[in-house]
Amino acid sequence: MDKVLVARRVAGKLHATEAAVDAALAEATELMGEMIRGRQETKISAISTDPSMAKVSAAIAALAQARTAMVEAHAELDELRLRVGIRTRMDGSEQKVEETSANLREVA
């Protein structure tokens, strides 16, 4: 299988996953805001909503960690793409580089 086609499939899933994590993070923060507004509008004690708000806060923190992990994975996959000799740009054009030792150099 052509490495460029595989890389494009992986990139598509990577971008979809990044978008899904961002969407989940946005929804969770909107939920938190709605919970706060709802508590204020109904004049419910902050003490009574604190346990559920703490859980949503923990979920937001976990989603933020997931987003950071996806950003790091993206960077690592981009480095791998270059190491295996795939040169692509976001506009869809590509330049394949032969994977030979001539493309590698020793570093100290």
N, C-alpha and C positions, 0 to 999 in steps of 0.2 A: 504494500500500500504506500502511496505517496506521502511523505512526511508532511508536506504542506497541507494536504487535505485533512490529515489527522490533527494537525495543529489548529486548523480552522474549526474543526468540530469541537475540540477541547476549548478553544477560545469562546465559541458560542455558548457552551455550557458554563464557562467561567463568568462571562458577562451576565448571563441569565441568573446565575446564583448570586452574584453581586447585587443585581437589581432586586432580587427577592429579599435579600437580607436588608437592603436599604428600605424597601417597602414595608417590611415587618417592623423595622425600627421606627419608621414614620407613623405607622398605625399604633404602635405601642405608646409612643409619646402623645399622640392625639387622644388615646384612651386615658392616659394619666390626666391630661388637661380636662377632658370631659368628666372624669371622676371628681376632680376638684370643683369644677363649676356645678356639677350636680349636688355635691355635698353642700356647697354654699347656698344654692337655690332652695334646697329642701331644709336648710338649717339643721342638718345632722351634725352631731359632734365629731370633731376631728379624731377624737379617741376611738370612736366606733369604726371609722373607715381606715384607721392606721394599718391594721394587719393586711388588708387587701392592697393598700397603696404600697406597702413595703414589698409585697410579692410582685406587683407590677414594676416597681423600681428595680428589683432584682432581675426581672426579665429584660428590662431595658439595658441594664449593665451587661447581661449575658449576650444580648444582641449586639451591643457595641464591641464586645470582645470577638464575637463572630465576624463582625465587619473588619476589624483589625486583622484577624487571621486570614480573611479572604484577600485583603490588600497585600499581605505578606506573601500569600500563595501566588497571587498574580505576579508579583515581582520575581519570585523564584521561577515560575513557569516562563517568564519572559527571558530570564537568564538562560534557562535550559534551551529555549527556542534558538537562541544565538549560538549556544555551544554545539548543537546538533546541525548547525549550518543553515537554518531557515531565516531568510531575511524577508519580512513582510511589513507592509505599512497599513495603517488603518483605512486607507483608500482602496484596499483590495489588491494593489499591485504587489508583485513579489519579485525577489531576486534570490535565486538559490545559489548557495556557495557550496562547492564540492567539499565533502567532509574528508579531509586528508590531513596528514601531519604538517603539511605546508601552511595550513591555516592556524596552526598552534605554535605558540612560542613558550619557552621555559621562563618562569619567573622565579625570583629568589624568595 
